[in-house]
Amino acid sequence: MQSHSDILRQIPKVDLILSLLPETFFEQLDDSIIKEAIAQILDQLRYDIINDHVKEVVVNEVILDIIETLNAMTTHSLKKVINASGIVLHTNLGRAVISEQTLVHLCDTMSGYTTLEYDVFEGRRGSRYEHVEALLCRHTGAEAAIVVNNNAAAVLLVLNTFAREKEVILSRGEMVEIGGSFRIPEVMKMSGCQLIEIGTTNKTHLRDYTSAITEKTGLLLKVHTSNYKVVGFTHSVSREEIHQLSLQHSIPFYEDLGSGSFVKIKHLEEEPTVSECISSGVDIVSFSGDKLLGGNQSGIIVGKKKYIDQLKKNQMLRALRIDKLSLVVLEDLLISYLNTENAIEINPTLNMLSLTQDEIFEKVTKFVKVAQNVLQDLEIRYVIEPIQSQIGGGALPTSELPSYGLFISGNFNPNQIQAKLRLNPVPIVCKIESDALVFDFRTIFEKDYDTLAKGLISSFRSI
């Protein structure tokens, strides 16, 4: 039996290891980073030897461990995914998908300097918000607009601007919590506001608003319950009624719309558009850019000019403002909406939401034809069945979209294959129903069919 000293002497020298590593690592990483990774692997190896976890050192295995560590350093963790879940606005997968047209424009614009805050007509400093403000006003009917990082930031900015050290009136039926434990009451505390709860979970009347108004009231708040729905014995106060009340008491009326949209999408239940909110008399409306709008992460605030001007003066805005990459994407998105039919066609999110069940059936059958040899070689059972897609992103919680999915079953553990699919170079995210892998083709793009087929092959053959 070898002693610890004998085994420790088997550890390869750093110079030898360096000579055996692929040249690509030296092109991607500094020498100091490579040597640090080697040192960590060798230190762990020495520890394992001294504690009797390793009885023999195999140089090739040591080299492979180091290569695996270096590969992990140089491999992107944020990557493209094939979304076979059928959830169109999948929050964990980045919500809305950006159109290829917009990505081309983004790459072209960001290849050099930009006119982010430069007025080319006057030759002096401009405003980043001017790139999108006129377009937002055109699409919503608002007098003015501003954009921040996301809708949570928009809520924070509005509350802090108009109700800091004041009271905000909100119905108990609208005290929402969204993903990541973002709670409206908690945001109010952070904004320096005091929440005044009125009504009950299922019923709130105009008289509840009226009796709650005092000289300390800074804002009348309405939160659109986009991620849940109260049904049955209910009553809520309309926007028009709150608008009239706000006029009587000269108090701003603000609505956090959440999943704002510009157009009515067929096959879906009625969801208020931003323009409908503005025309109903709401003074300030905020909503997300990466949900039903089909764009990038952003918090869009539109409304009366006198209120938007006040938001622009809040020093908090600088910490919350939208970045230039997001602004490039948002402007291109807003331009696409100048032709509604064109927007639905080129915007991946709107297109997916608008697909009929028959159109999705055609997509599945096309994939089966493309991948028929693959599916047969894998010795699995597959069948096309009707299923229900979801909108996701906290939008339209009671709406399900009729779709079609490819059900794959056989003599295998579906949980094991599902995990293997996620570990592909392009991860594949699917569902499991009745011990079958389910691929909803509403959210699978035809350009990814070959990648999906290859992913199926590698996942099944790796078990």
Secondary structure as UniProt FT lines:
FT   HELIX           4..8
FT   TURN            9..10
FT   HELIX           14..20
FT   HELIX           23..28
FT   HELIX           31..50
FT   TURN            51..52
FT   HELIX           59..74
FT   STRAND          82..83
FT   STRAND          87..89
FT   HELIX           91..93
FT   HELIX           100..109
FT   TURN            110..111
FT   TURN            116..117
FT   STRAND          118..119
FT   TURN            120..123
FT   STRAND          124..125
FT   TURN            128..129
FT   HELIX           130..140
FT   STRAND          144..148
FT   HELIX           151..163
FT   TURN            164..165
FT   STRAND          167..171
FT   HELIX           172..174
FT   STRAND          177..178
FT   HELIX           179..181
FT   STRAND          182..183
FT   HELIX           184..191
FT   STRAND          194..198
FT   HELIX           206..212
FT   TURN            215..216
FT   STRAND          217..223
FT   TURN            226..227
FT   HELIX           239..249
FT   STRAND          253..258
FT   TURN            266..267
FT   HELIX           274..279
FT   TURN            280..281
FT   STRAND          284..288
FT   TURN            292..293
FT   STRAND          299..303
FT   HELIX           305..313
FT   TURN            315..316
FT   HELIX           317..320
FT   HELIX           324..336
FT   TURN            337..338
FT   HELIX           340..346
FT   HELIX           348..354
FT   HELIX           357..370
FT   HELIX           372..377
FT   TURN            378..379
FT   STRAND          381..392
FT   TURN            393..394
FT   TURN            397..398
FT   STRAND          400..409
FT   HELIX           414..422
FT   STRAND          428..429
FT   STRAND          431..433
FT   TURN            434..435
FT   STRAND          436..440
FT   TURN            441..442
FT   HELIX           446..448
FT   HELIX           449..461
//
